[in-house]
Amino acid sequence: MTALVRLRLDLAYDGSGFAGWARQPGRRTVQGVIEDALGRVLRLDPPPVLTVAGRTDAGVHARGQVAHVVLPVAAYSQVGGTLPRRMAGVLPPDVRIWRIEQAPDGFDARFSALSRRYAYRVCDNPVGVDPMRRHEVLWHPRPLDLDRMNAASALLLGENDFAAYCRRREGATTIRRLLRYDWERESADVAVATVVADAFCHSMVRAIVGALLSVGDRRRPVEWPAEVLSAGVRDSAVQVLPPHGLTLEEVTYPEAGLLASRAQETRRVRVLGATAPEERQAG
């Protein structure tokens, strides 16, 4: 049998030029670019396959993405600690791998994760966004009241069925535990939403942020996003915001001794009110 080693990769990317994380035939994706670079550096054909903490959509950025890859020990031993530098030499400038290290026993980038933290940035300057930030900040031409938005976002916290804010996928649960959702001013005209959950279903972050913009500019009452959540069905009044304002900032994991048990717990079927969740979709 071939001896294998599991590596953890900490990485970042500008999502503007990618059709999302997941490899797709004929399209430029983050997964495809990194896997092809690994195959080239390690001389592996086919290239190794990455498992990621959160599969971001087209146009979404990441500053704190995490992935793992399983490699033959023989291939890895040829490069060892030089792998990050070698990867930097072949990766395009819109992707960086900051660290590559041997993963602890039981580590799974997706299933061992405790939480993901996203940020969504919105500029409410009536004349527009700083041109230098146009690829990472959404322009919303109406002034936003963050006190109203924070009051509304607090009503969404906890474990709920977020079907009203998710794009359904076959076999995927929409039950999620929202751990944090709040707004603050990053600058005079840029507001940032910080959203933390154990996992996210498809389009969830951009939908719950879109709902709060309607509250912040006073088109909807503070209670409206929670009422949509309780209804449990997609509401056409909820705007799913463009992807470019969204950045995956951080993925957190338990201490090394709890990684395997966390992964096992996460794989279980999630039922509202139960203590053992399952992550069908992350990110």
N, C-alpha and C positions, 0 to 999 in steps of 0.2 A: 504494500500500500504506500501511496505517496504521502510523505509527511507534509502537513499543512500548518500555516500560521495565520491568525486573524489579526488584522490591523485596524486601528481607528484612525480616521481622517477628519481633521477639523478644517473647514473650507469656507470660502466666500465667493460670491459671484454677482455681477451686474446682470440682471435677468433681461435687459432690454433686447439683446440679440439672440435670445433663446426661445424655443417653442416649449418651455417648461423644463422640469427636471428629467422626466422619464424618457428613455430612449424611444424614438419613433422612426420608422423607415423613411429615409429621404429628408429628414428634418434635423436641424441643428439643436441639440439638447445638451444640458449640462452633464447628465449621466453619460451620454455618448462621447462627448469630448474628453471627459476624464478617463473613462474606460479605455478609449483608444490610445490616450497618452500613456496609461499604465502598460498596456500591451506593447507599445513601442519601446518604452524604457526597459521593461522586464523581458522583452522578446518572447511574449506569450501570444499564441494564436490558436483559438480565439482569445480576445482579451478577457481579463477577469471581470466579474459582475459585482457591482456595488449594491449595497443595501443602505437606504438613506433614512434619516429620522423623520423627515417631512417632505413629501413630493410636491414641490411648489409648481404653480401654474405658469403658463407663458407670461413673461414680463415681470414676474415677482422676483425680488432680489433676496439675497441671503448674506448676512454678516457672520452668523454663528451656526451654520449648517454642520451636521455630523453624519458621517457614513462609515460603514465598515466593509472590508473586503477580505476574502480568504484566498491566500496565495500558496503555491508550493514553496516549502522552506528553501529548496535549492535555488529557485529564482530570486527570492528575497535576499538570501545570504550573499548574493553576488553584488548587491548594491547597499544593503543595510541602512546605516544612518545617512547615507547620501541621497536617499530616495526623494525627500522633499526638494532638494536643490536640483536634482535631475528633472523632476517634474516641472519645476519652474522654468526650465530651459525649453520645454516643448509645449507647455500650455499657452493658450492665447491670453492676452492681458485682461480679459473680462472674467477670468477664473483664477483664483489663488488657493493653494493648499498650504495652510500655515503650519500644520503639524501632522506627522504620520508616526504612530507609535504602536507597539504591540498591545492589543486589547487585553484587559483582564479576563479571567475565566468567566464565562456566562454572559459576556457583553454582546448585546444586539443593538445596533444603532437605532432601530425602529422600536422594538418591543420592550427594551429595557428603559426607555425614556420615561421620566416622571412628568415632564411638562415641556411645552414649547412656548416661547415668548415672541410675539410679533409686534411690530410697530407700524402704524399707518399714519403718514404725514399729510396734512392738509393745509394749504395756504388760503386764507380768507381775505387777502388784500384785494380790494375791488379792481385793481388794475392788472393783477396777474402775479405769476410766480417768478422768482429770481431765475433768469435763463440758465444759470449754471446748475440749478437744481430741478429743472423741468422733468428729468427722467426719474426722479425719486419723490416728488411732491405733487399731489393733486391740487389743482386750482378750483376753489369753490368761491364764486364771486359774491356770496352773501356773508355778512358778519356772523360769527358763531359765538353763542353764549355757552361757555364751558361749564358753568354751574348747572345749567339745565341738563347738559349732556351727561355730567357725572351723576346727577340724580337719576337719570333714566338708565344709565349703564349699570348702576348698583342693583336695579331690579332684575337684571339678567343673570346675576351670579348664582353659582351652585350647580348641582347636577340637574339637567333638564333634557328633554327631547327637543333638539334644535331643528326639527324637520322644517319649520317655517323659514329657516335661514340657510338651509343646505340644499344643494343639488343632489337628489337621490341617486344612488348607484346600487345596482343589483347586488343583494347579499350584504350590504353595508348598513350598520346601525347609525342612527343620527343622535344617539344619546351621548352627551359630552358633559364634562365637569368644568365649568368656566370658573377659574380661580381668581382672576383679576381682570378688570376692564375699567380703565380710567383715562382721563384726558388732562393734558397740561400744555402750557405754552412753551414751545422750544425756543421761540423768538417772538417778537411783537406780532408778526403776521403768520406764523406757522404753528398750528396745533398738532400734537402727536397723541394718538391713541395707543396705549399699551394694553395688549390683550394676551392673557396667559391661560392656557387650558391643558388638561392632561393630553388631549389630542383635539384635532379639528377635522370636521367633515368638509367635503368639497364646497368651496366658495363661502364658507361660514364667516370668516373674518371680514371679507369685503362686504358681505350682506349686513352684518350687525353694525359695522361702521357706517354703512350707507343709511341705515335706519336712524342712527344717532345724528347725522347731519340734518335730517328733517326736523329733529327736535331742536338742535342748536340754532337753526335759522328761523325757528318759531312757526314752521309750517305744520308741525304736529305737536300734540301735547306730550308732556314728560312720560305719561303712562303708556303711550302708544306702542313702543317697541316690546314691552312686556305683554301687552294684549295680543300682539302678533304672535309672540312666542307661545302663549297659552292656546291660541287657536290651532296651532299644530299643522298648518298648511301654508304653502307658499303664498305670499301676498304680493300682487303685482305692484303695489305701492312701495315696496322695499326695493331700493336701488342697489344692485350689486356693483360696487365701484370698480373703476379700472384697476388693473393689477400694478401699475408702476409705482403707486404710493405705498406699497406693502413690502416690508422687509422682515425676514426671519432673523431675529436678533440672537436667540439663545435656545439651546436645548439642555435640559438638566437631567442628571442621572443619580441614582442612589449610590451609596458607598459600594465598593467592589464586592463585598460579601453578599450583597442583596441583589446583584444584577440578574442572576439566573431566576430567582424567585419572582422578581418584578416582570421579567419577560414572560414567565409562565402565567402570571396573573393577568397580564394584558391580553393574552391570547384567548381568554375565556369569553364566552358570550356575555355582552353587557345588557343588563336589565335595569330599568329605571328603579333606583332605590337600593340596588345591590351594591356590595362593596368590592366586587371583582369585575373590572371592566374588560372589554375587548376593544382593541383598536383595529377596525377594518380599514379606515383611511386615516392617514396622518398628513396634516398640512393643508 
